[in-house]
Amino acid sequence: MADQVLAFDNPSPTSFPLADAGQGVVVARAASLESALPGTTAVFSTRLGGVSRSPWDQMNVGYQTGDSPVDVTENRRRLFRALDLDVEHLVTAGQVHGDAVVVATASGHQPDTDGLVTLSRSLILAVFCADCVPIWLLDPKTPAAAVVHAGWRGTLAGVAGRAVEVMRRKLGCRPGDLLAAIGPSIGPCCYEVGPEVSEPARARLGPSVLAVPLPGGKARLDLWEANRQSLIRAGLDPLRVDVSGLCTFCRGELFHSHRRETVRSPASPRAGRMVALVKLPERRP
Ligand SMILES: [Zn+2]
């Protein structure tokens, strides 16, 4: 990778380096996946390198955010150009906070799903996030790739493990061969939830996902650990599951955060979006 790795404060500089992909477009790279199968792209955009104005500045890739669609289109163009990807091959998901996972065989939109998997060497799978957890999966042998969007509902529903199950059942992957990366998202440092979330989380996943119990049934929910456990239960080797440790709420210089915008401007929160992308390498000629 010819990227220049940047000297941001980063808890996982090896597994999730922050790098300038070109023209100031900074991305977090899921490095273990990219090095396991050279030519693979597995990245998360940041807010750096785009043209949007405050409060979506600079790189906002989400249209449903109140931002200028012209600026969002230009941001996506810059991101895809920096990564040398063709936006015509994009596959997006409806992101309905469920546990459905779909095998993508053509570009376009898959409405009722939070997970996309593919064997295609040309498709680019995408989920958009601004606090929710992006998860990448790669089977370097088959090869096959997946990307998953997991908010608290999807996390409790086990959508990450469901993606592993779909890769196993429909694509013939062996879970022990898979690598996973859990990307920047709201961390246990900041994700305070009420009893309507903490109680089902405790019942479904156990006390280990409640990082800090608080009075009144509140708690800080650890979505990273909950998704890591979901992947391990589905058969992944714990040593093959990377967690970025970058919190989107804490790290306003790097990431959009829906929760942070809601605190700042409760009446009309206007958070931008990042995108998690995965693409398998082109077949060698
Ligand atoms: Zn935080």
Boltz pocket constraint, residues with backbone or C-beta under 6 A from the ligand:
constraints:
  - pocket:
      binder: B
      contacts: [[A, 186], [A, 187], [A, 188], [A, 189], [A, 190], [A, 191], [A, 247], [A, 248], [A, 249], [A, 250], [A, 251]]
      max_distance: 6.0
